[in-house]
Amino acid sequence: MPHLLQRTLGPALTRLAALGLALPLLAGPALAQVGMAQLQAGELPVTVVYPTDAPATRQSFGPFELQAALNAAPARGNGRLVVLSHGTGGDAFSLNTLASTLARAGFVVAQPEHRGDNWRDQSAAGPESWKRRPSEISEAINAIAQDTRFAGLLQLDRVGVFGMSAGGVTGLALAGGDWSLATMLQHCAAHVRDDAGFCLYGARSAEEAATRAQAYSRPLPPGAEAPLAGMRVHDARVAAVALEVPVGAIFTPGSLAAIRIPVGLVEAQADRILNPQYHSGYVLAQCGACQRLDSMAGAGHFDTLSPWPDSIAQSMARMPGGQRNPVVDDARRQQGYDRIAAFFREKLRP
């Protein structure tokens, strides 16, 4: 989902980009033995989080307090790679606590910045980005395989993929799910009011929302029934997928039922962006290979992410569904991250 971080984070993240770094946000105690580096997968920037023996150093960038062992030598972990797919308008900050949890558990974690759907550029957000995200995950895996710092430490025959929100499209597609414009349009025609966070997301006025709602009732455009080209990407290296609050309503029930690799899912019970009934709950109901890893009572869509500094939190709170629930504290959030790490430990065994 497009977020409002760019205006607040712009100067700080521009500085990070100029340094060629993407650093983790501290969400509690200083993160030790977590290294970070950046590589390129063609034109795709990829932030890598990994185990290291090097000490971390604290730095300040904009509103963030950051700590990382930058470009430190990686330590040997469990030999497995997990690739994270961020939500719409996402960045390397939003999933940093999960990435660090996985690194401390021994995983190397790759975080590609999706083209045209990231904190700098949302020009391709939505179906255009959804169509190419799975291939970008494969590009990130290939880049890790060719990087001398990491290649010798990893076995890439069984790779994990994690997706949050729009990143859930990435994960479900790589697991074997198919989606089409018709599925999305038909869903929103039937549920535009009770899934308004998805169907009317980004509408800036009541008039714009009404116009969009009316558009869903029009006849389907030619070709809308066909699964979009590029979404049938198959990467045999992907052996397990974990999801948080995924976009799910756009997937056909038959393709979800046909998924054969293990899929774990974390849902937020009070999600106002992606109504769990039509997204997380729908996926769990249709997909026999899917299991619920965690169901967070009282949690909204963004409660699954690391807390933001006050300036960003205040901006996000003005957006429908952007408010945080204080009931979901760092300890509760960490439980979900730990369950994701345990899921990948179990499912990525040789």
N, C-alpha and C positions, 0 to 999 in steps of 0.2 A: 504494500500500500504506500502511496506517496506520502512522505512525512515532511515535517516543517523544519528539519534540522539545517537545511542549507543556509538560510539567512543567518542563523546563530553560529553555526560551525564553519561557515565559509572561510574566514581568515585563518582559523586554526588549522583546518584540514588542508587548505592551500599550502600552508607552511609545511605540514607533514608531507604532502605530495612533493614539494620542492626538495625535501630531504630524502625522498625515496623511501619513506618509512610509513608504517601503519602500526600504531601502538595500542596496547590494551588499556581500557578504562579500569581503574581500580574500583572495585565494589566491595570494600571491606579491607581485610589485611593485605599487606603487600604481597604480590605474587612472586614467589621465589622459584628458581629453576624452570622458568618458562622463557624460551627464546623466541625472537621474532625476526623475520627477514622478509624481503619482497623479491619476487621474480616476475618475469613476463612470460605469458603464454601467447606468443604472437603479440597482438595489441591488447591483450587482456591482462590487467594488473592482478597479481595473485599475492596475497599476504599469507605467510606461512608461520604457524605457531607450533612449537615443538619442544620436547624435553631438552634441557641443557644443564650442565654443571656450573655454568657461569653465573655470577651474581647480577641481579637486576639493579638498575638505577632509576631514581624518581625524576620525572620532568613534568613541567607544566606547559600545556598547550591550550590556549583559550580557557574555557571553563573547566577543562579536564585535568585531573591529577593522574599521571601516567607512570607506569613502571614496567621496564622490560630489559632483557639482556639482548641488546640490538645486534643482529648479525653475529651472534655468538655461535660457536661450534655446536652442532647438535650432539646430544648424547643418545646412545642406543636405547630405544624404547621397546615396544612390543612388536615392532615390524609392520604395523598396519597404518593405513592412511584413511582419514575421514575428510570429505570435502563438504564445506558448508555453502548453502545457497541462501543468500539474504532475501529479505522482503523487498517490495517496491521502494525505490529511493534509498536503499540500504547502503551500509558502509561497513568498514572493518571494526567499528566500535561496538555496534549493537549486539553482536554475538560473542564479544570477547570473553565474557566470563565462562560461557560454555566451551569456547575454544581452549581456554586455559585449563578448565577441568579435564578436558580430553587429553591435553598435553601432559598434565600431571599423572594421568592414568597410562601414559606411555605412547599415545598416538601422535603421529604427525598430522597436523590439521591445515588444509589449504582453503583459503577464502578468496575465490575469484570475485572481482567486481564486475557485475553483469553489464554488458554493453547497452547503453541507452536506457538503463533502468538502475540508477545508482544515485548517490547523494548529489553528484554534480549535474546529472543529465537524466531526466525522465522522459525524453522524447519518444522512446519506444515502449514505455510502460504499458502493461496489459498484454493482449494477444501477441503482438509482434515480439515482445521480449519472451513471453512464455514459450513461443515456438522455437527459439534458438537457445534457451537456457540449458537444456540437456547436453547439447553439443559443447557448450562452454565448460561444463563439468568434465567432459572427456578431454578437452584441451588442457584443463588444469592438471588432470592426472598425467597426461603425456609430458607436460612441462616438468612436473616433479620427477618423472621417470628419467628425464634427461639431465637433471641437475645433480652434479657430482656431490653436493653436500648431503643429499637425501637419498639418492638412488640406491646406494649400497646398504642403507639401513632398512629398506622396505621390501616387502613382498607384495606386489600389486595385483596378485591374482584374486584377492578378496578385498575390495574397497568399500567403505561405508559412505553414504551420502546423507546429509541432514538438510532439511528445508524448513524455513519458517515463513508462514503467510504465503506470499507469492512464490517463495522458495519451495513450498509444498507442491506446486505444479511441477517444478523440476524433479523432485524426488518421486512423485507418483508416476510421472512420465517415464523415468528411467526404470521404475519397477514394472512397467508394462501397461500403465493406464493410458487410455485415449480420451481426448476431449475434442469438442467441436464448438464452433460458434453457435450452432443450433442448440446444443445443450445449454450453453450459457444464456442465450436469448430466451429460450423457453422457460428456464428457471426464473429469470427475472420478470418475465411476463406474468408468471403465476405468483411470485413472492416478492414483488418489488417493495412492498411496505414492510413485511416482517423480515426481510433481508436487505433493508435499505443501506446498511453499512457497506455492503458489497455492491449492490446494483446501482446505488446513487452516489457512490463514493466520489468525492471531489466536486460535487455540485455546489456552486458558490451562492446560490439563491434559491428561493422557493420556486421561482419561475423556471430556472434551469432544471431543477429536480422534476418539476411537472412535465417539462418537455421531454426529458429523458424517459420518464415513466410511460408517457404516451408512445414513444418510439418502440418500446418493447412489445407493444400490441400489434405492430405492423407485420405484414407477411415476411417470412424469412428471406434474406437475400440469396441469390443463386450461389450454390456451392457451400452454403452454410452447414449442410448436413454432413459433409465429409470431414473426417478427422484432419486437422491441419497438417500439411507437409512439415516434416521435421520433428513431429512429436512422437514418431515411432522409432526414435533413436534407441538402438540397443548397444549397450556397452557391457560385455560379458564380465568385466572386472567388478561391476557393481553387485555386491552380494547381500547387502542389507541397507535399509533406508529407515531413518527416524525423522519424524515430523513434529513441529509445534504449530498449533492453530493454522492448519493448511487451508488454502483455497481448495475446496473439494467438489462444489456443486457443478462444476463444468465437466466433470468426468462421467463417462457412460457407465451405467451399473454393470454391464456385461464385462467391460474391460477391467473394472475393479475386482470383480469376482474371479477373473482369470489370473490375477497376480499370484506368483508362486514364490518369490523371495520374501523373507521376513520384513515386515514393516511395523515399526513401533510409533505410537502417536501420543502426544501430550496435548490435552485440550484445556481450554480456559472456559469455565462454566458461565461466566458473565461477559463473554466476548460480544461487544456491540459492533465490531467491524465485520466479522464473519460469524454469523449466527451458527452456533454449534449444531443445531438441528440439521442444517443444510450443508455443512462443511465437515467438521471433525466427526460428528455423529453419523452423517451419511456415509463417509468413508468406512468407518468401523462397521456399519451395518451391512455394507455391500461386499467388503473385502475379507474373505476368510483367512487370508495370510496376515491380516493386520491385528495388532494387539494394542490395548490401551496401556501405556506406560504410566501415565499420571493424569488425574483429573483435578484441576486446581479450583477449589471452591472460592467463589467471589472474585476470581481473576478476570480482568479484562484482556483485550488482545495484546497490549504492550506490557502487561505485568510479567510476561515470560522473559522479557529482556532485562539487561542490567539497568539499574536506575540511572536516570539522567541527572546532570547538574540542574540546580533550581531554574536557571534561566531557560533551559530547553524544556524542562518539565512544565513550566508555566505556559510556554508557547503551545506545547502539545495538548495541554488540558483544555484549551479553547476549541479544540477539534472534537466533534462528536465521537465518543468512544475512545478518546485519547487520555482520559483521566486514569490515574493510577489508584489502586485500592491498597491502602496501608496495611490491610490484613495480610497481603502477600509480601512478606518481608524477605530479606536476603536469604535467611535460613530456609524458608519455604521454597524459594526459587531454586536454591542449591539442591534440594531434594530431587527436583525434576532433572537438573543437569546430571546428578549422580546416577539417576535411573537411565538416562540416555547413554552415559558412559558404560554402565553395566550391560545394557542391551548390545552395544557394539562389541564389548569384550566377549560376550557369549556368541554372538552371531558371526563374528569374523574370525573365529578360531579356524585353524587349518582343517 
